[in-house]
Amino acid sequence: MRMARSCPLLPPSTIGRSGNMTAETGEKIKKNMGATAVGMLFFCTFVAYNAPDANTPGAPLTVKTQTDMRISRFIPIVMVAWLASTLAATAAPIDARTARATAQTFATQRGKQIVTPTAPLKVKGSTSTHAPYYIYDVENGGGFVIIAGDDRVPSILGYTDSGSYDEATLPDALRDMLADYRHQIEALDSLPEAGQASQSASAMRAQVAHPSRRFVAPLLPTAWNQKDPYNQLCPVYNNSDGSSSGARSATGCVATALGQMMAYYRYPSATMADIPSYSFTSGGKSIRMDAVAKGTKIDWNNIRNTYSAANTEAEKTAVAQLMVILGTGCQMAYGAASASNMQMGVQLLRDRMGYDETVRNVCRTSYTQAEWTALLYREVAEGRPVGYRANSTLRGGHAFVIDGYDTADLFHVNWGWGGSSNGYFRISVLYQSEATGVSTANGKGFSLEQEAIIGVKPNDGTDSGIDGTPTLSARNISVKGSSISTTFTNFTGSAQTGSVGIGVIAANGSISDLASSVVLLQNNYEIERTFSVSNLAAGTYRIIPIWKRIGGSKWSACCDASHEYIEAVSAGGKVTLTRHPLNNAKLSVKEWSFVNNRVARVEQHVKAVISNTGDDYIGDLYLFASTSATTKGKPASTGGVSLVGGKDNEVTMTFTPATAGTYYIWLARDKNGTQVVGSTQVVITTTDTQAVNLSVGYVAYDNMVGNKVYGNYRRATIILNNKGTADYNGNVVVTLYRGQIGGRTLSPLVTKYISIKVKAGEQTRSVCRFDGLQTGYKYALRLFYEGAKSALDNNNPNAIYSREQHPGIIFYHADGTTSAQVPAAAIDGGSAMAIDMRGVTGINAITPSTNPNALYLIDATATVPSTLAGKNVVSGTYADRITLTDGHPFVTPVAFTAGSVSYSRTLAAEAKSENNWQTLALPFAPTDISCEGERVSIDQSRLYLRRYAGQNQTLAPIFEPAAAITAAEPFVIKGDGTLKGKTLTFSAVNAQIDASQRLSAETDDYRFKGTTYSPSVAATFTLNTHSNAFDYHSEATQIAPFRAYFVPTAEPAEGESIVIEGTTSGIDATWAEGSTVAVYTLTGVKVGTARIEGQTADLTGYPQGVYIVGGRKVVKGAR
């Protein structure tokens, strides 16, 4: 047994047992696998086909014993009792003609044709016109497809890739499943109408293969770091010679991350168990940390979200006490840079701080890119911050918190550096100076050896839906002959005793063990076990690493079983084992670019577009740069990346050339440079340091009067002069410093990068903005060459542009800009969306903004000016009443609570049953909807509400019924004839309104974005004049407030539209009314025709998907 991470060696205790799989065990597994699948599963059982008759060309394969039955979107068809709303729907049986068209479309999308039978196979319970389901064979033994006979369930119930349907040879498992289909579909008719409609919603959800994700605002209110006052009670560390440094140790990034997560919950009020004492070594001397007794209080009443010199001693002591408790609990190795590990944090939270059993550690390498993203998103979307640890080749390890999500797989990171560099980052990179979402594998980003603490919530008795059973990890799965070797690792946070082994997992999730070994595995340790597989009944199996705690009755899959597994094929008494994934990522660089100015001794950024035509690649990349064409030398930079299979991925790496000349560049998968994925060369033109000579012409702040800057931000206009003889093309580093007014010390606060292109002898203008600044301090800017320590001001202390920050009046304008002015007795609101007057005194008169939705922010103790009576005034963090008027923009720079809030919208006239949709994006969650004094509920019959659910297997966008309107996403809404042309009022009491956030729901291909103001956007899908679909427009379009639109991630085809429900819509050009047009797949295969009625193509009978209809690309959504 080995340590998985660095920790004191503990004696292991293991008892081994290995075993073979017998035919009897195989039969038991076959029986287990016959159970009906639940959820969205693949039903992959034993496969054994009769060989085709050699004398009969094209004879189909027939099923001999079992079937490889892929239930592509199988769901148990039962009424969903927990659905919050009841939906009105009418059953629409599917006849044989429609079913056949659906089967043919499904087959042609896979390059196949169905057999044309005299009649489709129908089952008991069929009528003369329709059946619960239909089965069609694919020609040439290409399998068969099962089509639902009712539109309340997904159209494709299942399919096989080979063979043909033979009732006489069906395996019992498949026969039972088909019987379940029939009984459950028939049972729909006995449900009440509301139940049928609820099932339609359930079926619609089941079609979502790629669920949408929503914007999640940062969860943590804290901005803590590791120094004063947080470390005031940490021990003084020693110098390397053993002498006292006289300085307090840093709190440690693990303690800071844990503390900020606990501050989010403000839990517990006291420690729940004793924390033992321990000792650590500093400068060769032992330092002892005292034990922390159970019941030690945590003073949340005095712990603040942010700290400054103005905080009281009680407030500083409270947070320092929390930090030393957490450091002791993590057995922190204190020093100038203190260190611990995340596994200790798991044990501390769960065993000594009263957090839930769901708290556990997971490793990045155990998941695919998509799985890892989905795991982290679920945590933050459900309101749980994620502790995260990663390594950097240049900076070592760091622990921080992931607490939010933005579009394009960008997660919000709280670095634990006092708010510095907090922002949204692509999780595969985590380079805090470049929140661009572009992979930067340059050794500076925290992209290596990533792991996370998930399931973090107090143990309050509620179910988070997470399996809290501690599960071991399994790594390094390998195959040798008939043996399987696996390394089992304990990252659960505590010692575990139980059995490890291998087992077969069935399509329904049941596990049957093949062989096992009993182990006692200490936390943070790993152990390797080898198991043999033989005497396996004929068939194909999926074998995974498994684990069962002592005394447990149920085997669990190890945490990475979805990523690594063994495929076992038993035939003719021989078992063939194949490891998956096959590690066949196929990487090649298809494009190189050099961003910087190619000057010696200046860091160069090398961008590579990498094509991956194989599996996901999760690992390291190494950049080599050498003046020799044959000798690579050592890697110039290294970084961990996640390169998605089947896509192009862009990464940026760096090197710093020492001299001029031609540099040969290689990108490789290994540190020795043998697995090269691409190579190129670049000429570094000069070593003359005077060739590039940038100097600062001037720096001016928009909101500055005299030597004072007003408001809580700085927007700096920077003029740079290139006095050298060479052009400059690269980045300039802009660092903001902060210090006390009157003081002489300035400390770096945040760094940004600005891209500069300026020719020799010319100048350039750039703008750089810093938000969230505190008044009462002085701030300064300094500019540096990227990759070099030399400053553009030649270290002139008088050229750091230091200015004091003072309270000012801030105006938020409709075009998205802000401005600030010096405090004055009289203010003219103009047409501002919001006016922030907090911290300003002496205002006597305010002329309100012409915008009726304007927000006026004043201090909690300030008197509301008489001219603002009846306006939207926020005093501190509370507003008595907020009234929002449709058609006018709204924005709030701060979060606040509204005693009451309302918004009104007039519904359009209803044209057709599928039309009359409107988009809706609100900054609050309404709890009441009324029309002319009458309360209206979202019942999906009078008032319909839909949310963007995601994309189905054919990548068609899908909307699904929603039970309520939330403040975090956009919707589409419509009323029936009784609400035609009437005004709906959406309202709530004691409503939380967050600082203006991104209202969005996104998938990889489409982003549904809402807005409360009126941006001008290009290349978007907006609601068409028929009000039943979103049509694409490449030109800029003005979006009305409280509306929504789609943004594609790739340029769509001309005329493409996103349909809200059921059918496609007419768009720019017109179809001939009553005509019949051809319908093709995207691969050009004709699958049928569609009739044009009311400028709408009737695609009844076609599955959801993307088609070419009448020469135009259209998307059929879910009904």
Secondary structure, 3 states (H helix, E strand, C coil): CEECCCCCCCCCEEECCCCCCCHHHHHHHHHHHCCCCCCCCCEECCCCECCCCCCCCCCCCCECCCCEEECCCCCCCCCCCCCCCCCCCCCCECEHHHHHHHHHHHHHCCCCCECCCCCCEECCCCCCCECCEEEEEEHHHECEEEEECECCCCCEEEEECCECCCHHHCCHHHHHHHHHHHHHHHHHHHCCHHHHHHHHHHHHHHCCCEECEECECCCCCCCCCCCCCCCCCCCEEECCCCCEEEEECCCCHHHHHHHHHHHHHCCCCECCCCECCEEEEECCEEEEECCECCCCECCHHHCCCCCCCCCCHHHHHHHHHHHHHHHHHCCCECCCCCECCHHHHHHHHHHHCCECCCCEEEEHHHCCHHHHHHHHHHHHHCCCCEEEEEEECCCEEEEEEEEEEECCCEEEEECCCCCCCCEEEECCCCCCCCCCCCEECCCCCCCEEEEEEECCCECCCCCCCCCCCCCCEEEEEEEECCEEEEEEECCCCCCEEEEEEEEEECCCCCEEEEEEEEEEECCCEEEEEEEECCCCCCEEEEEEEEEEECCCCCCEECCCCCCCEEEEEEECCEEEEEEECCCCCCEEEEEEEECCCCECCCCEEEEEEEEECCCCEEEEEEEEEECCCCCCCCCCEEEEEEECCCEEEEEEEEECCCCCEEEEEEEECCCCCCCEEEEEEEEECECCCCCCCEEEEEEEECCEECCEEECCCEEEEEEEEECCCCCEEEEEEEEEEEEECCCCCCEEEEEEEEEEEECCCCEEEEEEEECCCCCCEEEEEEEEECCCCCECCCCCHHHCCCEEEECCEEEECCCCCEEEECCCCEEECCCCCEEECCCCCCCCEEECCCCCCCEEEECCCCCCCHHHCCCEEEECCEEEEEEECCCCCCCCCCCEEEEEEEEEEECCCCCCCCCCCEEECCCCCCCEEEECCEECCCCCCCEEEEEEEEECCCCCEEEEECCCCCCCCCEEEEECHHHCCCEEEEEEEEEEECCCCCEEEECCCEEEEEECCCCEECCEEEECCCCCEEEEECCCEECCCCEEEEEECCCCCCCCEEECCCCCCCCCCCCCCCCEEEEECCCCCEEEEEEEECCEEECCCCCCEEEEECCEEEEECCC
